[in-house]
């Protein structure tokens, strides 16, 4: 690796697109160790010591979308479909609150019908009432109208994660049917900002046809859109999807996916500095200590699964998802020990708002 790039990082100089692509392409173990150490130092300086837990509830796998890479795509007839009842969602959210996570993620397949929208709105209101507003709630429920985003925000949601998956429009088209619109998805990020959310997005890393320059452009997209939090992870295949048909020359390499995933966390941390970045479950699917490695590369958020084990087999976006048979209590204890094993602590009872968002709101209020 060029000494010039290391010097740029140490001096705080802006990294160019070519610099980012070079860092993302690193394969030498010694160079990667330096990269992760530098990114981790930025993480400590900008977001502080400690890792925030977000208890995730996978509340349903019924999806109106048909993305070519996803295990719960609408046309996959092999999936046992479910949608949790409102009472069960609220009960699980209270478990998250009682176990001191401070923050919750409600995630599901994309639905936009009025009954679903109203159910989520009511669930949010009940969670806020029963926790006294003490639980930060992130939604990851896909593309919606501005009115829906506003209703959910007013009912008690604080953050929203809408992954763009790739910012290369040509690659996006190859990953989705014709009725899936890149510009419409991108526009939703603006709606989320306008309706008052902490805004999150992310991409899949190591996609067929994706280059290091594409990943550098993804980071520049995060920067241009002034994103507050990043949820991204390596692309992992699912056997019941048509990806192989669309990319017949693609060779899946788990080691490469893990390396790219960690490199992407580190470079994103170096460039964006004060955003929240998750070490996703996909990393653990590639390596038993994948999430710990993500934290050491600059991530500061981990999402323990709080979903009842009876549903987990039916919510597999990719093959070989870990922790399918591990109940919420076991998951909490396991991840706490994992985080502590790399010299970090879990920041229990803290909301863990993105420092980037805190600064952004402060600047907006001062105008």
C-alpha positions as CSV (number, residue, x, y, z in Angstrom):
1,X,0.0,0.0,0.0
2,X,1.2,3.5,-0.9
3,X,2.7,5.4,2.0
4,X,0.9,8.4,0.6
5,X,-2.5,7.0,1.5
6,X,-1.5,6.1,5.0
7,X,-0.1,9.7,5.4
8,X,-3.4,11.1,4.1
9,X,-5.3,9.1,6.7
10,X,-3.0,10.1,9.5
11,X,-3.2,13.8,8.6
12,X,-7.0,13.8,8.1
13,X,-6.7,14.7,4.5
14,X,-9.6,13.8,2.2
15,X,-9.3,10.4,0.5
16,X,-9.9,10.4,-3.2
17,X,-12.1,7.8,-5.0
18,X,-9.0,6.1,-6.2
19,X,-7.6,6.0,-2.7
20,X,-10.8,4.4,-1.4
21,X,-10.8,1.8,-4.2
22,X,-7.1,1.0,-3.4
23,X,-7.9,0.5,0.3
24,X,-11.1,-1.6,-0.5
25,X,-8.9,-3.8,-2.7
26,X,-6.4,-4.6,0.0
27,X,-5.6,-8.3,0.3
28,X,-2.3,-8.3,2.2
29,X,-2.9,-9.2,5.8
30,X,-0.4,-6.7,7.2
31,X,-1.9,-3.9,5.2
32,X,-5.4,-4.8,6.2
33,X,-4.4,-4.9,9.9
34,X,-3.0,-1.3,9.5
35,X,-6.3,-0.3,7.8
36,X,-8.4,-1.7,10.6
37,X,-6.3,-0.2,13.3
38,X,-6.6,3.2,11.8
39,X,-10.3,2.9,11.3
40,X,-10.8,1.6,14.9
41,X,-8.9,4.6,16.2
42,X,-11.3,6.9,14.3
43,X,-14.3,4.9,15.7
44,X,-13.0,5.5,19.3
45,X,-12.4,9.2,18.7
46,X,-15.7,9.9,16.9
47,X,-18.3,7.6,18.4
48,X,-16.6,6.7,21.7
49,X,-15.7,3.4,23.3
50,X,-18.4,0.8,23.5
51,X,-20.9,-1.0,21.2
52,X,-24.6,-0.3,21.0
53,X,-27.1,-3.2,20.9
54,X,-30.2,-3.0,18.6
55,X,-32.6,-5.8,19.4
56,X,-34.0,-6.8,16.1
57,X,-37.5,-8.2,15.6
58,X,-38.1,-9.9,12.2
59,X,-41.9,-9.4,12.4
60,X,-42.9,-10.8,9.0
61,X,-41.5,-12.3,5.8
62,X,-44.4,-11.4,3.4
63,X,-42.9,-9.2,0.7
64,X,-44.3,-7.3,-2.3
65,X,-40.8,-7.1,-3.8
66,X,-39.1,-9.7,-5.9
67,X,-35.4,-8.9,-5.7
68,X,-33.3,-11.5,-7.4
69,X,-30.9,-12.0,-4.5
70,X,-33.3,-12.3,-1.6
71,X,-34.5,-15.5,0.1
72,X,-37.9,-14.0,1.0
73,X,-38.6,-12.5,-2.4
74,X,-42.3,-12.5,-3.3
75,X,-42.2,-15.3,-5.8
76,X,-40.3,-17.8,-3.6
77,X,-42.9,-20.4,-3.0
78,X,-40.7,-22.5,-0.7
79,X,-40.9,-20.0,2.1
80,X,-43.4,-20.4,5.0
81,X,-44.9,-17.0,5.2
82,X,-45.8,-15.2,8.5
83,X,-46.7,-11.9,10.0
84,X,-46.5,-11.5,13.8
85,X,-49.6,-10.3,15.7
86,X,-49.3,-6.8,17.2
87,X,-49.5,-8.2,20.8
88,X,-46.5,-10.4,20.1
89,X,-44.4,-7.7,18.6
90,X,-45.1,-5.4,21.6
91,X,-44.3,-8.2,24.0
92,X,-41.0,-8.8,22.3
93,X,-40.2,-5.1,22.3
94,X,-40.8,-4.9,26.0
95,X,-38.4,-7.8,26.5
96,X,-35.8,-5.8,24.5
97,X,-36.4,-2.8,26.8
98,X,-36.3,-4.9,30.0
99,X,-33.0,-6.4,28.9
100,X,-31.5,-2.9,28.6
101,X,-30.8,-2.7,24.9
102,X,-32.0,0.9,24.7
103,X,-32.8,0.4,21.0
104,X,-35.0,-1.7,18.8
105,X,-35.3,-2.6,15.1
106,X,-38.6,-3.6,13.6
107,X,-37.8,-5.3,10.3
108,X,-40.0,-7.1,7.7
109,X,-40.6,-7.8,4.1
110,X,-41.9,-4.8,2.2
111,X,-45.6,-4.3,2.5
112,X,-47.6,-1.1,1.8
113,X,-51.2,-2.0,2.4
114,X,-53.4,0.1,4.8
115,X,-53.8,-2.7,7.3
116,X,-50.1,-3.2,7.7
117,X,-49.4,0.5,7.9
118,X,-52.0,1.0,10.6
119,X,-50.8,-2.1,12.5
120,X,-47.2,-0.7,12.6
121,X,-48.5,2.7,13.7
122,X,-50.4,1.2,16.6
123,X,-47.5,-1.0,17.6
124,X,-45.3,2.0,17.7
125,X,-47.7,3.9,19.9
126,X,-48.1,1.0,22.3
127,X,-44.3,0.6,22.6
128,X,-43.9,4.3,23.4
129,X,-46.6,4.2,26.0
130,X,-45.5,1.0,27.7
131,X,-41.8,2.1,27.8
132,X,-42.4,5.7,28.7
133,X,-40.6,6.7,25.5
134,X,-37.5,4.9,26.8
135,X,-36.8,2.8,23.8
136,X,-35.4,4.2,20.5
137,X,-37.1,2.4,17.6
138,X,-35.6,1.9,14.1
139,X,-37.8,0.8,11.3
140,X,-36.6,-1.2,8.3
141,X,-39.9,-1.7,6.3
142,X,-38.9,-0.6,2.8
143,X,-40.3,1.9,0.4
144,X,-43.4,3.8,1.6
145,X,-45.1,7.1,0.9
146,X,-44.2,10.3,2.7
147,X,-47.5,10.2,4.5
148,X,-46.7,6.7,5.9
149,X,-43.2,7.7,6.9
150,X,-44.7,10.7,8.7
151,X,-47.4,8.6,10.5
152,X,-44.9,6.2,11.8
153,X,-42.5,8.9,12.8
154,X,-45.3,10.7,14.8
155,X,-46.3,7.4,16.4
156,X,-42.9,6.8,17.9
157,X,-40.3,5.7,15.3
158,X,-36.9,7.5,15.5
159,X,-34.7,5.9,12.8
160,X,-35.2,4.3,9.5
161,X,-32.9,1.9,7.6
162,X,-33.6,1.7,3.8
163,X,-30.7,-0.1,2.1
164,X,-30.0,1.1,-1.4
165,X,-28.1,-2.2,-2.0
166,X,-26.0,-0.6,-4.7
167,X,-25.6,2.9,-6.0
168,X,-24.6,1.7,-9.5
169,X,-28.0,2.1,-11.4
170,X,-26.9,-0.5,-14.1
171,X,-26.0,-3.0,-11.4
172,X,-29.3,-2.2,-9.6
173,X,-31.3,-3.0,-12.7
174,X,-29.5,-6.4,-13.0
175,X,-30.4,-7.2,-9.4
176,X,-34.1,-6.4,-9.6
177,X,-37.2,-6.8,-11.9
178,X,-38.1,-4.0,-14.2
179,X,-40.8,-2.6,-11.8
180,X,-38.1,-2.0,-9.1
181,X,-37.0,1.6,-9.5
182,X,-33.6,2.8,-8.3
183,X,-34.6,6.5,-8.4
184,X,-37.8,5.8,-6.4
185,X,-35.8,4.0,-3.7
186,X,-33.2,6.8,-3.6
187,X,-36.1,9.4,-3.4
188,X,-37.4,7.6,-0.2
189,X,-34.1,8.6,1.6
190,X,-35.1,12.2,1.0
191,X,-38.6,11.6,2.3
192,X,-37.1,10.1,5.4
193,X,-34.9,13.1,6.0
194,X,-37.9,15.4,5.4
195,X,-40.1,13.5,7.9
196,X,-37.5,13.8,10.7
197,X,-35.8,10.4,10.9
198,X,-32.2,9.5,11.6
199,X,-31.6,8.1,8.1
200,X,-29.8,4.9,7.4
201,X,-28.9,3.0,4.3
202,X,-26.4,0.5,3.1
203,X,-25.3,-1.8,0.3
204,X,-24.4,-5.4,-0.4
205,X,-20.7,-5.9,-0.7
206,X,-19.0,-8.3,-3.2
207,X,-22.0,-8.5,-5.6
208,X,-21.6,-10.1,-8.9
209,X,-20.4,-7.5,-11.4
210,X,-19.4,-5.0,-8.6
211,X,-16.0,-3.3,-8.6
212,X,-13.9,-1.6,-5.9
213,X,-14.8,1.6,-7.7
214,X,-18.5,0.9,-7.3
215,X,-18.0,0.4,-3.5
216,X,-16.0,3.7,-3.4
217,X,-19.0,5.3,-5.1
218,X,-21.3,3.8,-2.5
219,X,-19.3,5.5,0.2
220,X,-19.4,8.8,-1.7
221,X,-23.2,8.4,-2.0
222,X,-23.5,8.0,1.8
223,X,-21.5,11.2,2.1
224,X,-23.5,13.1,-0.5
225,X,-26.8,12.0,1.0
226,X,-25.6,13.0,4.5
227,X,-26.5,9.6,5.9
228,X,-26.5,9.1,9.7
229,X,-26.2,5.3,10.0
230,X,-24.9,2.5,7.8
231,X,-26.2,-1.1,7.7
232,X,-24.3,-3.0,5.1
233,X,-22.9,-6.5,4.7
234,X,-21.3,-9.0,2.4
235,X,-23.5,-10.5,-0.3
236,X,-24.4,-14.1,0.6
237,X,-26.3,-16.3,-1.9
238,X,-29.6,-18.0,-1.3
239,X,-30.2,-21.2,-3.3
240,X,-33.9,-20.4,-4.0
241,X,-33.0,-17.2,-5.9
242,X,-32.3,-16.6,-9.6
243,X,-28.9,-14.8,-9.1
244,X,-27.0,-17.6,-10.7
245,X,-29.0,-17.3,-13.9
246,X,-28.4,-13.5,-14.1
247,X,-24.6,-13.8,-13.3
248,X,-23.5,-17.2,-14.7
249,X,-19.8,-16.3,-14.5
250,X,-19.8,-15.2,-10.9
251,X,-17.7,-17.4,-8.5
252,X,-18.6,-17.1,-4.9
253,X,-15.6,-16.9,-2.6
254,X,-16.4,-16.6,1.2
255,X,-12.9,-15.4,2.1
256,X,-13.1,-12.6,-0.4
257,X,-16.6,-11.6,0.8
258,X,-15.4,-11.4,4.4
259,X,-12.3,-9.4,3.4
260,X,-14.4,-7.0,1.3
261,X,-16.9,-6.6,4.1
262,X,-14.3,-5.7,6.7
263,X,-12.5,-3.4,4.3
264,X,-15.7,-1.6,3.5
265,X,-16.5,-1.0,7.2
266,X,-13.0,0.4,7.7
267,X,-13.0,2.7,4.7
268,X,-16.5,3.9,5.4
269,X,-15.4,4.7,9.0
270,X,-12.3,6.6,7.8
271,X,-14.3,8.7,5.3
272,X,-17.6,9.3,7.2
273,X,-16.0,9.3,10.7
274,X,-19.0,10.0,13.0
275,X,-21.8,7.8,11.6
276,X,-23.1,4.6,13.2
277,X,-22.0,1.5,11.4
278,X,-23.3,-2.0,12.1
279,X,-21.3,-5.2,12.2
280,X,-24.0,-7.3,10.6
281,X,-25.0,-11.0,11.1
282,X,-23.7,-11.7,7.6
283,X,-20.2,-11.3,8.8
284,X,-20.7,-14.1,11.4
285,X,-22.2,-16.3,8.6
286,X,-18.7,-16.0,6.9
287,X,-16.6,-16.4,10.1
288,X,-17.4,-17.5,13.7
289,X,-15.9,-14.2,14.9
290,X,-17.2,-12.1,12.0
291,X,-19.1,-9.6,14.1
292,X,-16.2,-9.1,16.5
293,X,-13.9,-8.5,13.5
294,X,-16.4,-5.9,12.2
295,X,-16.2,-4.0,15.5
296,X,-12.4,-4.1,15.3
297,X,-12.6,-2.7,11.8
298,X,-14.6,0.3,13.0
299,X,-18.2,-0.8,13.5
300,X,-20.0,0.4,16.7
301,X,-23.4,-1.3,16.4
302,X,-24.5,-4.9,16.8
303,X,-28.0,-6.2,16.3
304,X,-28.9,-9.2,18.5
305,X,-31.9,-11.2,17.2
306,X,-34.9,-10.9,19.6
307,X,-37.3,-12.8,17.3
308,X,-38.9,-15.9,18.7
309,X,-37.0,-19.0,17.4
310,X,-40.3,-20.4,15.9
311,X,-40.0,-17.7,13.1
312,X,-36.3,-17.6,12.4
313,X,-36.1,-20.5,10.0
314,X,-38.6,-18.6,7.8
315,X,-36.7,-15.3,7.8
316,X,-33.5,-16.2,5.8
317,X,-32.5,-13.6,3.3
318,X,-29.4,-15.8,2.6
319,X,-28.3,-19.3,3.2
320,X,-26.6,-20.5,6.4
321,X,-27.8,-17.6,8.6
322,X,-26.4,-18.1,12.1
323,X,-28.2,-18.3,15.4
324,X,-31.5,-19.7,14.0
325,X,-32.0,-21.9,17.1
326,X,-30.6,-19.5,19.7
327,X,-33.3,-17.8,21.9
328,X,-33.2,-14.1,22.7
329,X,-31.6,-14.6,26.1
330,X,-28.8,-16.9,24.8
331,X,-28.2,-14.4,22.0
332,X,-27.9,-11.5,24.4
333,X,-25.4,-13.4,26.6
334,X,-23.4,-14.7,23.6
335,X,-23.0,-11.4,21.9
336,X,-22.1,-9.6,25.2
337,X,-19.3,-12.1,25.7
338,X,-18.2,-11.7,22.1
339,X,-18.0,-8.0,22.4
340,X,-16.1,-8.2,25.6
341,X,-13.7,-10.7,24.2
342,X,-12.2,-8.0,21.9
343,X,-11.8,-5.4,24.7
344,X,-15.1,-3.6,24.1
345,X,-18.1,-3.1,26.3
346,X,-21.8,-3.1,25.5
347,X,-23.4,0.3,26.1
348,X,-26.5,-1.0,27.9
349,X,-29.4,1.4,28.6
350,X,-28.2,3.9,26.0
351,X,-30.0,5.0,22.8
352,X,-26.8,5.2,20.9
353,X,-28.0,8.0,18.5
354,X,-25.7,8.7,15.6
355,X,-23.2,11.4,16.6
356,X,-23.5,12.6,12.9
357,X,-27.2,13.0,13.4
358,X,-26.8,14.8,16.7
359,X,-24.4,17.3,15.0
360,X,-26.7,17.7,12.0
361,X,-29.8,18.5,14.1
362,X,-27.8,20.9,16.2
363,X,-26.5,22.7,13.1
364,X,-30.1,22.8,11.7
365,X,-31.4,24.3,14.9
366,X,-28.7,26.9,15.0
367,X,-29.6,28.2,11.5
